[in-house]
Amino acid sequence: MELQLNEHNKQEYPPMHTTEHILNQTMARMFGCARSKNTHIERKKSKADYFLSQPPTPEQVVEIESRVNEIIGCHLLVSEEFLPTSVAAEIVDLSKLPDDVSETLRIVRVGDYDVCACIGSHVENTSEIGRFEIISHDFIDGRWRVRFKLR
């Protein structure tokens, strides 16, 4: 049987895209917020938006960067599995998926740190990522936008 998955309209830089997964989980753990609602992933720099009641303090920004780098440094295996949508719904949030989502979803795991449905490109191990650096951020009307790069 051939799997029928939704088409992906862009090619992300795998180290940066995998880092987005780690950043999303770090934000969820630190602030109890949802995964980024708007991201732009590029090789040189990327951005992600999170909806928060207040901006992170300077100390929290340093902690976000530190935690993301700590996870990258754990050399976690990045794996995928294909699950029926009904099974995937029990382990991941499907609210961001399009209405015409395929019956089978690709579930990506970053070790035991993060799991989500994703059709993007990823590294095989976090040791391939490099160092995460927050280069700027701003907070407007409840939206915290963070811009970051990898070294």
N, C-alpha and C positions, 0 to 999 in steps of 0.2 A: 504494500500500500504506500502510495506517495503522499507525503504530508502537504497540505495546502495551507500556507501561511500568508498573512498579509504582506504586500510589497512594502519595501522600505525605500523612501524617496531620497535618502542622502547617505553618504558614507562619512561617519565620524572617525576621528583619529582614535584608535582603540585605547591607548593609555589615558587620554583625556575623558573618553566616555566612561571607562571603568571608574575613573576618579569621581565622576559625577555620581555614580551609584554610592560610593563610599561617603561623599559629601552629603547626599540625601539622607542616608541612614544616620550619619552623625548629627545632622540638624534635627531629625525626628527624635533621636535619643536625648539630645540636649534641651530642645525647646518644645517637644511634643507637637511639632507642626507636621503638616503634610509634606510629601516629597515636592520638589520644585515644580511650580506650575508653568514656568516658562524657562527654557534653557536654550543656549546657543553654544554649541560645542565646536571649537576650532582647534587646530594644531597649536597656534601661537598663544592664544588666550581664549577663555570661555567665560560665560556668565550664567548665573542661575538666580531665580527669584523665589523668595520664601515669604509667606504671609505670617507676620508676627504682630503681637500686641505692642511691642516696643523694640527698638533696635538692640542688637547685642552690644554689650559694653566693650570697651577696648580689650579688657581682660578676656572676655568670652570669645572675641575674634581671634586672639592668640590661642586660646584653648581649642577652637574649631580647627585651626591650622595644625596644631600639635596632634590632636586626635586623628585627623585624616592621615597625617604622616606616620603616626604610630601604626595604624591599620595597614597602610602601604608597606611598612617595614616588617610586617608579620609574614610576608611572602605567602599570602593566601592563594589557594587554587581558585580560579574562576571557572565555573562549570555551567553547563546548560542541560536542561531536560525538556522534553516535550510532553505536555499534559493536556487532557481535555479541559475545556474552559470551566466546566462544572467542578473539576477537581482543583484546578488552579485557583478558583474563587475562594477555596477554603484556606489558602496559604498566602495569597497576595491580594492587594487592592486592585480591582479592575475598573475603578471609576474613571480613569483617564483614557480607557481604550475606546476606539471608535465603535459606532453602532454596528458596523459591518465586520467586526472582528471575526477571525477564522475560528473554527470549532476546536482547533488545537493551538495552544499557546506555547511559546518558547519561554521558559523560566530560567533566569540567570541568577546564579548564586556567587557571591564573593565570600568564599569560605563559609563560616557560620555567622558572618557579620551582616550580610544583606541578601535579600531575595526579592526579585520583582520580575514581572513580565516585561520582556524587552526584545526588540528585533534588531538592535544595534550591534556594532562590532566591539569586541572586548579583547583584552590581553588574556593570556592563559594563566598568568600568575601576577600578583601585585608587585613582585620584584621587578617587573618590566616597566613600571610606571615612572619612577623618578621621584623628585621632591615636589610636593604641592606647596604653592605659595599664593596667599591672598594678596592681590595687587591693589584693589580698591573696593569700596562698598559704600552704599548710600541707603537711606531709609526715607521713603515718601509714601504717605497715606497707607501705612501698614505693610508696605512691600519692601523687604530688605533685598537689595540686589547686590550680589557678591561677584566680583570679577577675579579670576584666578588663572594661573599658568603652572606649567610643570618645568622643572629644571633638570 
